[in-house]
Amino acid sequence: MDEAKNKAKLCGGAIILAGGDSKRLGRPKALLEFGDQTLIEMIIAQLSGCFEELTLITDRPELYQGLPVKITGDILKQKEKSPLRGIHAGLSFSDRPWQFVVACDMPFLNLDFIRHMAAYAPDYDAVVPRVGDYYQPLHAFYSRSCIAIIEKQVKAGKNKVIDFYRHLHVKYIGEEEINRFNKQQELFLNINTWEDYQKALDLMSERIKTG
């Protein structure tokens, strides 16, 4: 596992997707406040412990100036907006052989679990957590081998991320393996509503109290 940690730091990068419209919140979710940090600042601080290169995908770069990340937007702009376009942009923007892709609204990342996933990344097109029939496509590793396949999917109007897995060599990380790192699976908690935000704040407060 020590070797896997070194690979994650040296070989891989991380792609943070911040291109959503946050319609239910009415404001960019990445800029929600968590103590003295915004959500995006907190995620960047966490991922910096694993990766040397962080890329932020957004269509509003003016909101994120000054952050220690590379910033780029979608390349496939003529097609319907989707996370698949963001994954494509991040993989295309960097020459890293594989990268961890995460949504900008997931405050409770588990670095040990990410490093565990990274151990599989060099040997697969994608490494994806899956509990039953439920996937976590925006908490997953993707290889540059996915770029051409994504372009074909988007061109065909198939914008759902999990729909292109059938064309990949995928390593699925199951529930038993996930639970070794976080049995409550809070690492996948994401923020789509104000209720989600309050839940995340309460959980953060509880974690601070319990150490």
N, C-alpha and C positions, 0 to 999 in steps of 0.2 A: 504493500500500500504506500510506503514512502516513495517508491519509484513512481507510482501513479500521481502522487502529489507533485512531484517534480515535473512530470510531463504536463500537468495542468498549468503549471506556472510558466513553463518554457515554450510549449508547443501550441496550446490552445488560446483562444480569445473568448470574449463574451460579447454577445449582441443584446442590447436592451431595446425592446420595442416600445416606443412612446408615440405611436402614430394614431392611436384611437381618438375618437371624438368626445368621449366621456359625456355622452348625452344625458345619462341618468343623473350625473353629478352636476352638470352645468358648468364645470371648470376642469382644467387639466388635472387628472388624478395624480400625475407624477409630482405635482407641486403641493400636494396636501402636506400639512405639517405634522411631524412626529417629534415632539419635544423641540429641540433647537435645530432640527434638520428637516428638510423636505423629504418626501418619500424617495425621490430620485437620488438625492444625496446619500440617503441611508443605503440604498441598493448599491450605489457605486462604491461606497466605503466597504461594504461586505465583499463584493466581487473583486475588489482590488487585492484582497487577501489570497485569491486564487489565480488571477490572470494578470498578465503584463499589459494586455491590450483590451480596451473596452470601446465598443462602438455603439453609439446611440442612433437609432433610426427614428426620424421624426419629420413631419412636414411643417413644423414650426420651430426651426432652429434658433430663432431669436429668443425663445424662452429658456434656452439651456446654455447660453454663452458663459464661458468661464469655468465650466465643469471639466474635470480631468478625463475627458473622453473625446474620441473622434466622433464627428457628427456628419451624418449623411441622410439622404432621403431615398424614397423608392426609385428604382430604375424603370420598372414596368408601369409607368404612370398612365398609360393609355387604357389600362384595364381597371376593373373594379377594385376598390381599396380593400385590402385584406392583410392579415398577419403573414400570409404566405409571401406576399410581395416584400414585406419587411425582412423576412428570413433571407429571401433572395438577395436583397440589397446588402445586408450585412455580410453574407458569405462572399458576394462579388467584390465588396469594398476592400477586403483583406485577403492576404495570401496565406493566412493561417490554415492548416489542413483541416481542422475541425473547430467548431465553436459552440459554446453554451449559449442557448437562446432563452431569454426570459422576458416576461411581460413586466412593464414598469410599475405594476400595482401589486407586487408580491413582497411584502415587507419582512417575511420570516424565513428567509433563505437559510438553508443548513449547509454550511461549507463542507462538512465531512461527507454529506450525502452527494454533493456536487463532485467532490474529488473521487468518490466511489464510482459514480457514473463515468467520470473521465477515464477511468482505467479501461473501459470498454471502447471508448470513442475511436481509437486508431484502427480498430478492426471492423467497424460497422459504418453504414451510411448515416444511421441515426441511433440514438440511445434515448428511449422514451419511457417515463414512468407510466404504468398502467395498473389500475385496480379494477378487476373484472373487465367490463366493456368501456370503462371510463379512462380516457387518455389525458396526459398532461403535455400537450404538444408545445406549450410555451414555457416549459421548464425541462428542456431537452437539449441534447447535443445533436448537431448536424454537420455533415462533412461537405466539402466543396463539390463532392460528386453529386450533390443534390441540385446544383445550380441549373443544369440543363433540363433535368426532370421537372423542376418547378416551372421553368419557362414553358415547357410543353403543357403542363397542367393549366397554367394561367391562360395561355393562348386558347385552350379548349374550354375556358370558362369554368374550370373546376377549382374553386378558390378555398375549399375547406382543407385545412392542413392535413388532417388524418387521411384524406382521400388519396394522397400520393404515397402513403406508406406501402401500399401493395407493390410499388415499383422499386422499393428499397430493401437493402439488407438491414433489418432493424433488430436491435437488442431491446427487449422490453424488460423493464425493472418492475417486478411484481410487488404485491402488498406486503408479503412477508419480509422481503428485502428492504422495502421502504420503512417498515415499522422498526427495524433495527436502529434507525436514526431518529425517527419521530413518529411514535405510535399514533398520536392524535392527528398526524398529517397536516399540521398547521403550516408547514413549509409550502403548501400549495394554496394557502388562503390568499384570495385576491379581492380587490376592492372595486366594486361596480356601483354601489349605492352608498348613501349616507349611513345606512344601518351597518353595512360592511365596514365602513370607516370607523364607526363607533366601536364595533366589535374588535377591530384591530387595535384601537387605542386602549381598550380595556385589557386586552391580552398583553399588550406591551407594558402596561402599568403593573399587571400581575407578575410578569416576568421580572420586572425591576424589584418588586417587593420580595420575591422569593430568591432572587439572585441567580 
